[in-house]
Amino acid sequence: MGPNNTHPRVLREQADVVARLLSTNFEKLWRSGNVPEDWKKANVTPMYKKGLKEDPENYRPISLTSIPGKVMEQILLGAITSQMKHMIGKSQHRFTKGKLCLTNLIAFYDKVTCSVDVGQAVDIVYLDFSKAFDTIPHSLLLQKLMHYGLDKWSVCDLDDGIKCTLMKFADDTKLSGEVDTSEGRATLQEDLDRLEEWANKNLMKFNKDKCKVLHLGKHDPGVQHRLGFTWLKSSSVEMDLWFLVDSKLNMSEQCAAVAKQANRMLGCINKGITSRDDGVIIPLYSALVRPYLEYCVQFWSPLHKKDVDRLERVQRRASRMIKGLGSLPYEERLRELGLFSLEKRRLRVTSSPHCST
């Protein structure tokens, strides 16, 4: 909840009463251009991103503001987005209906893996804008909005002149290029120079200490790349939209990470819930544990048996928690509970990239 302590459920359940009042107030605020002082206040919570937890720079501030203010924001966002939807670049997989985290990953890495499979060397540069949503100048945003009359504006001009593969999810940006030849390496560097020029022109900054390069392919020369005057560091594994991608592209690091997270949550359920009835444990497992093991699994589905078993052990552990089932074989426990193995569930969802998990 925001600082006014109004729960969203209150507005939802009293919609018939408050809708007309809010509509009138929103209209007045829109025409006056004023924002209520209460809407400018927020309860700020730090959310960890990645890196050293001791470093404050590795946390993102999450602001919980007034619920009516958020409602008005969504109304305005919908109106603006409806006029901009055809102008947002194809490389942007946020703010666009039908494009998701999953489509971003599959579209980008499909091209990368195809190149690696035929023996080519590919470098991926993961770019990190420094506090993109906090530091972008409002005057520049307004200038662009006014210039295009809300019918042709977005950060899609970031793509202008780029020859390698560029993909974005909001401000999360990555660039890949084949680096077998000197021409390929030069093209990738030219694109990095264009991105640095774009950032300077738009008064943005890259956090260059967090921009990393992942070298892929057996014959990757491992050359360094430059962003401005800063040489970028290489990495053997990198976090991309909450998923770990390593230089071998075998997803073992990702499988180990999600299994650890899922087991930690299952441990919390085991310690915090005294009931062992399937009507209690299974809903908690399905809502709080299994999403770790299946979110965007179409992208990171395990390749090796050790990783398949690592993930399945989480569900084995959960099914043993049910009263009266602990001594039964795993397959029988699944039948009793009406569950499928995680491997079978993955076969179902990976048959269609857009199938919901």
C-alpha positions as CSV (number, residue, x, y, z in Angstrom):
1,M,0.0,0.0,0.0
2,G,1.0,3.6,-0.5
3,P,1.4,6.3,2.1
4,N,-2.4,6.9,2.2
5,N,-2.9,3.4,3.5
6,T,-5.6,2.7,0.9
7,H,-5.7,-0.9,-0.2
8,P,-6.5,-1.5,-3.9
9,R,-9.2,-3.9,-2.9
10,V,-11.2,-1.0,-1.4
11,L,-11.4,0.7,-4.8
12,R,-12.1,-2.5,-6.6
13,E,-15.0,-3.5,-4.3
14,Q,-16.4,0.1,-4.2
15,A,-16.0,0.8,-7.9
16,D,-19.6,1.7,-8.4
17,V,-19.4,4.3,-5.7
18,V,-16.0,5.9,-6.3
19,A,-15.6,5.6,-10.2
20,R,-17.7,8.8,-10.9
21,L,-15.9,10.8,-8.2
22,L,-12.4,9.7,-9.4
23,S,-13.3,10.4,-13.0
24,T,-14.3,13.9,-12.1
25,N,-11.2,14.5,-10.1
26,F,-8.9,13.0,-12.8
27,E,-10.5,15.3,-15.4
28,K,-9.8,18.4,-13.2
29,L,-6.2,17.3,-12.5
30,W,-5.6,16.7,-16.2
31,R,-6.9,20.1,-17.3
32,S,-5.1,22.0,-14.5
33,G,-1.8,20.1,-14.9
34,N,-1.5,19.9,-11.1
35,V,-0.6,16.8,-9.0
36,P,-1.9,16.4,-5.4
37,E,0.8,16.6,-2.8
38,D,-0.2,13.3,-1.4
39,W,0.5,11.6,-4.8
40,K,4.1,12.8,-4.6
41,K,4.8,10.9,-1.4
42,A,5.9,7.3,-1.5
43,N,6.9,4.4,0.7
44,V,10.2,3.4,-0.8
45,T,11.5,-0.2,-0.6
46,P,15.0,-1.3,-1.9
47,M,14.9,-4.3,-4.2
48,Y,18.1,-6.3,-4.8
49,K,19.1,-6.7,-8.5
50,K,22.4,-8.4,-8.8
51,G,26.1,-8.1,-7.7
52,L,27.3,-7.5,-4.1
53,K,24.5,-7.1,-1.7
54,E,26.6,-4.8,0.4
55,D,26.7,-2.3,-2.5
56,P,23.8,0.2,-2.5
57,E,24.2,0.6,-6.3
58,N,22.9,-2.9,-6.7
59,Y,19.4,-2.1,-5.4
60,R,16.5,-0.7,-7.2
61,P,14.1,1.6,-5.3
62,I,10.5,0.5,-5.5
63,S,8.1,3.4,-4.7
64,L,4.6,2.5,-3.4
65,T,2.6,5.6,-4.2
66,S,-1.1,6.6,-3.9
67,I,-3.5,4.1,-5.4
68,P,-5.7,6.7,-7.1
69,G,-2.6,8.3,-8.5
70,K,-1.6,4.9,-10.0
71,V,-5.1,4.5,-11.5
72,M,-4.8,7.8,-13.3
73,E,-1.2,6.9,-14.4
74,Q,-2.5,3.7,-16.0
75,I,-5.3,5.6,-17.8
76,L,-2.8,8.1,-19.3
77,L,-0.4,5.3,-20.1
78,G,-3.1,3.4,-22.0
79,A,-4.0,6.5,-24.0
80,I,-0.4,7.3,-24.9
81,T,0.6,3.7,-25.7
82,S,-2.4,3.2,-28.0
83,Q,-1.1,6.0,-30.2
84,M,2.6,4.9,-29.9
85,K,2.2,1.1,-30.4
86,H,3.0,1.2,-34.1
87,M,6.1,3.4,-33.5
88,I,7.8,1.3,-30.9
89,G,10.8,-0.5,-32.4
90,K,10.7,-4.2,-33.1
91,S,13.6,-4.8,-30.8
92,Q,11.6,-3.5,-27.8
93,H,9.8,-6.3,-26.0
94,R,8.3,-4.2,-23.3
95,F,5.3,-1.8,-23.5
96,T,3.9,-3.8,-26.4
97,K,1.0,-6.3,-26.3
98,G,2.1,-9.8,-27.3
99,K,5.7,-9.2,-26.5
100,L,7.1,-10.5,-23.2
101,C,10.3,-11.4,-21.4
102,L,10.0,-14.8,-23.0
103,T,9.7,-13.4,-26.6
104,N,12.7,-11.2,-25.9
105,L,14.9,-14.1,-24.9
106,I,13.8,-16.6,-27.6
107,A,14.1,-14.0,-30.4
108,F,17.5,-12.9,-29.4
109,Y,19.1,-16.2,-28.4
110,D,17.6,-18.2,-31.4
111,K,19.8,-16.2,-33.7
112,V,22.8,-16.4,-31.3
113,T,22.6,-20.2,-30.9
114,C,22.1,-20.7,-34.7
115,S,25.4,-18.9,-35.3
116,V,27.2,-20.9,-32.5
117,D,25.8,-24.2,-33.8
118,V,27.5,-23.7,-37.2
119,G,30.8,-23.0,-35.6
120,Q,30.8,-19.2,-35.6
121,A,32.0,-17.1,-32.7
122,V,29.5,-14.6,-31.2
123,D,30.0,-11.9,-28.6
124,I,27.1,-10.6,-26.5
125,V,27.5,-7.2,-24.9
126,Y,25.1,-6.7,-22.0
127,L,24.5,-3.0,-21.5
128,D,23.5,-1.3,-18.3
129,F,21.9,2.2,-18.3
130,S,22.7,4.0,-15.1
131,K,19.3,4.7,-13.4
132,A,17.6,5.1,-16.8
133,F,14.1,5.9,-15.5
134,D,15.4,8.2,-12.7
135,T,17.9,10.3,-14.7
136,I,16.3,10.7,-18.2
137,P,15.6,14.5,-18.5
138,H,11.9,15.2,-18.3
139,S,12.4,18.3,-20.6
140,L,13.8,16.1,-23.3
141,L,10.9,13.6,-23.0
142,L,8.3,16.4,-23.2
143,Q,10.1,17.9,-26.2
144,K,9.9,14.7,-28.1
145,L,6.3,14.1,-27.1
146,M,5.3,17.6,-28.2
147,H,7.3,17.3,-31.4
148,Y,5.5,14.2,-32.5
149,G,2.1,15.0,-31.0
150,L,2.0,11.7,-29.1
151,D,1.8,9.8,-32.3
152,K,5.5,8.9,-33.0
153,W,7.8,8.8,-30.1
154,S,9.7,6.1,-28.3
155,V,13.2,5.2,-27.5
156,C,13.2,3.2,-30.7
157,D,15.7,5.7,-32.2
158,L,18.3,3.8,-30.2
159,D,18.2,1.3,-33.0
160,D,19.1,3.8,-35.7
161,G,22.2,2.7,-37.6
162,I,22.7,-0.5,-35.6
163,K,23.9,-3.4,-37.8
164,C,24.3,-6.1,-35.2
165,T,21.4,-7.7,-33.3
166,L,20.0,-5.3,-30.6
167,M,17.3,-6.3,-28.2
168,K,15.6,-4.4,-25.4
169,F,13.2,-5.1,-22.6
170,A,12.4,-1.6,-21.2
171,D,16.0,-0.3,-20.4
172,D,17.6,-3.8,-20.3
173,T,19.6,-3.8,-23.5
174,K,21.9,-6.4,-25.2
175,L,23.8,-6.4,-28.4
176,S,25.3,-9.4,-30.2
177,G,27.5,-9.8,-33.2
178,E,29.6,-12.4,-35.0
179,V,33.3,-11.9,-34.3
180,D,35.0,-14.5,-36.4
181,T,36.4,-11.9,-38.7
182,S,38.0,-8.5,-38.3
183,E,35.1,-7.0,-40.2
184,G,32.6,-8.5,-37.8
185,R,34.5,-7.3,-34.8
186,A,34.7,-3.8,-36.3
187,T,31.0,-3.8,-37.0
188,L,30.3,-4.7,-33.4
189,Q,32.6,-1.9,-32.1
190,E,31.0,0.6,-34.5
191,D,27.6,-0.2,-33.0
192,L,28.9,0.3,-29.5
193,D,30.2,3.7,-30.6
194,R,26.7,4.5,-31.9
195,L,25.1,3.5,-28.7
196,E,27.5,5.6,-26.7
197,E,26.8,8.6,-29.0
198,W,23.1,8.1,-28.5
199,A,23.4,8.0,-24.8
200,N,25.4,11.3,-24.8
201,K,23.0,13.0,-27.1
202,N,20.0,12.0,-24.9
203,L,21.8,12.9,-21.7
204,M,21.9,9.2,-20.5
205,K,24.8,7.3,-19.1
206,F,25.9,3.7,-19.2
207,N,27.1,2.1,-16.0
208,K,30.2,0.8,-17.7
209,D,31.4,-1.2,-14.7
210,K,28.3,-3.3,-15.1
211,C,28.4,-3.7,-18.8
212,K,29.8,-7.1,-19.6
213,V,30.8,-9.2,-22.6
214,L,30.0,-12.9,-23.0
215,H,32.1,-14.8,-25.5
216,L,30.4,-17.8,-27.2
217,G,31.8,-20.4,-29.5
218,K,34.8,-22.7,-29.4
219,H,36.9,-20.5,-31.5
220,D,35.9,-17.1,-30.1
221,P,39.0,-14.9,-30.1
222,G,38.0,-13.3,-26.8
223,V,38.8,-9.7,-28.0
224,Q,38.0,-6.8,-25.8
225,H,35.3,-4.3,-26.7
226,R,35.1,-0.6,-25.8
227,L,32.2,1.6,-24.8
228,G,33.4,5.2,-25.1
229,F,36.9,5.2,-23.6
230,T,36.2,2.3,-21.2
231,W,37.2,-1.3,-22.0
232,L,34.4,-3.7,-21.1
233,K,35.1,-6.7,-18.9
234,S,34.4,-10.2,-19.9
235,S,32.2,-12.6,-18.0
236,S,31.7,-16.4,-18.1
237,V,28.1,-16.2,-16.9
238,E,25.7,-13.2,-17.0
239,M,22.2,-12.5,-15.7
240,D,19.8,-11.6,-18.5
241,L,16.3,-10.7,-17.5
242,W,16.5,-12.7,-14.3
243,F,18.0,-15.8,-16.1
244,L,21.6,-16.9,-16.0
245,V,23.3,-17.4,-19.4
246,D,26.8,-19.0,-19.4
247,S,29.4,-19.2,-22.2
248,K,28.5,-22.9,-22.8
249,L,24.8,-22.1,-23.3
250,N,23.9,-25.4,-21.5
251,M,21.7,-23.7,-18.8
252,S,23.2,-25.7,-15.9
253,E,23.9,-22.5,-14.0
254,Q,20.3,-21.4,-14.4
255,C,18.9,-24.8,-13.3
256,A,21.1,-24.8,-10.2
257,A,19.9,-21.2,-9.3
258,V,16.2,-21.9,-9.7
259,A,16.4,-25.2,-7.8
260,K,18.1,-23.4,-4.9
261,Q,15.5,-20.6,-4.9
262,A,12.6,-23.2,-5.1
263,N,14.1,-25.3,-2.3
264,R,14.5,-22.2,-0.1
265,M,10.9,-21.4,-0.5
266,L,9.8,-25.0,0.1
267,G,11.8,-24.9,3.3
268,C,9.9,-21.8,4.4
269,I,6.6,-23.7,3.8
270,N,7.9,-26.7,5.6
271,K,8.9,-24.7,8.7
272,G,6.0,-22.2,8.7
273,I,3.1,-24.5,8.0
274,T,2.1,-27.2,10.4
275,S,-0.5,-28.9,8.3
276,R,0.5,-31.7,6.0
277,D,-2.8,-32.1,4.2
278,D,-2.5,-32.1,0.4
279,G,-5.2,-29.4,0.3
280,V,-2.8,-27.1,2.0
281,I,0.7,-28.1,0.8
282,I,-0.1,-28.5,-2.9
283,P,-1.7,-25.1,-3.4
284,L,1.2,-23.5,-1.6
285,Y,3.7,-25.5,-3.7
286,S,1.9,-24.6,-6.9
287,A,1.7,-20.9,-6.1
288,L,5.1,-20.2,-4.4
289,V,7.5,-22.9,-5.4
290,R,6.7,-24.3,-8.9
291,P,6.8,-20.9,-10.6
292,Y,10.6,-20.7,-9.9
293,L,11.0,-24.0,-11.8
294,E,8.8,-23.1,-14.8
295,Y,8.9,-19.3,-15.4
296,C,10.1,-18.9,-19.0
297,V,11.2,-22.5,-19.0
298,Q,10.7,-22.6,-22.8
299,F,13.9,-20.6,-22.9
300,W,16.1,-22.4,-20.3
301,S,14.7,-26.0,-20.4
302,P,17.5,-28.3,-19.0
303,L,19.6,-30.2,-21.5
304,H,21.4,-32.6,-19.2
305,K,20.0,-35.4,-17.1
306,K,21.7,-34.0,-14.0
307,D,19.8,-30.8,-14.4
308,V,16.5,-32.6,-15.1
309,D,17.0,-34.6,-11.9
310,R,18.0,-31.5,-9.9
311,L,14.7,-29.8,-10.8
312,E,12.6,-32.9,-10.2
313,R,14.1,-33.4,-6.8
314,V,12.3,-30.2,-5.6
315,Q,8.9,-31.7,-6.5
316,R,9.9,-35.0,-5.0
317,R,10.6,-33.3,-1.8
318,A,7.3,-31.4,-1.9
319,S,5.3,-34.6,-2.5
320,R,7.0,-36.3,0.4
321,M,5.7,-33.6,2.7
322,I,2.1,-34.8,2.3
323,K,0.8,-36.8,5.2
324,G,0.6,-40.6,4.4
325,L,2.5,-40.4,1.1
326,G,6.1,-40.2,2.2
327,S,6.8,-43.9,1.9
328,L,5.3,-44.3,-1.6
329,P,7.4,-44.2,-4.8
330,Y,7.5,-40.8,-6.5
331,E,5.3,-41.9,-9.5
332,E,2.6,-43.2,-7.1
333,R,2.7,-40.0,-5.1
334,L,2.1,-38.0,-8.3
335,R,-0.9,-40.1,-9.2
336,E,-2.4,-39.7,-5.7
337,L,-2.0,-35.9,-6.0
338,G,-3.1,-35.6,-9.6
339,L,0.3,-34.1,-10.6
340,F,2.6,-34.6,-13.6
341,S,6.3,-34.7,-13.3
342,L,8.1,-31.4,-14.1
343,E,9.7,-33.1,-17.1
344,K,6.3,-33.9,-18.6
345,R,5.0,-30.4,-17.9
346,R,8.0,-29.0,-19.7
347,L,7.3,-31.2,-22.7
348,R,3.9,-29.7,-22.9
349,V,4.9,-26.0,-22.6
350,T,8.0,-26.3,-24.8
351,S,5.8,-27.6,-27.7
352,S,4.5,-24.0,-28.0
353,P,6.7,-21.0,-27.2
354,H,3.6,-19.0,-26.1
355,C,2.0,-21.8,-24.0
356,S,1.3,-20.6,-20.5
357,T,3.0,-22.5,-17.6
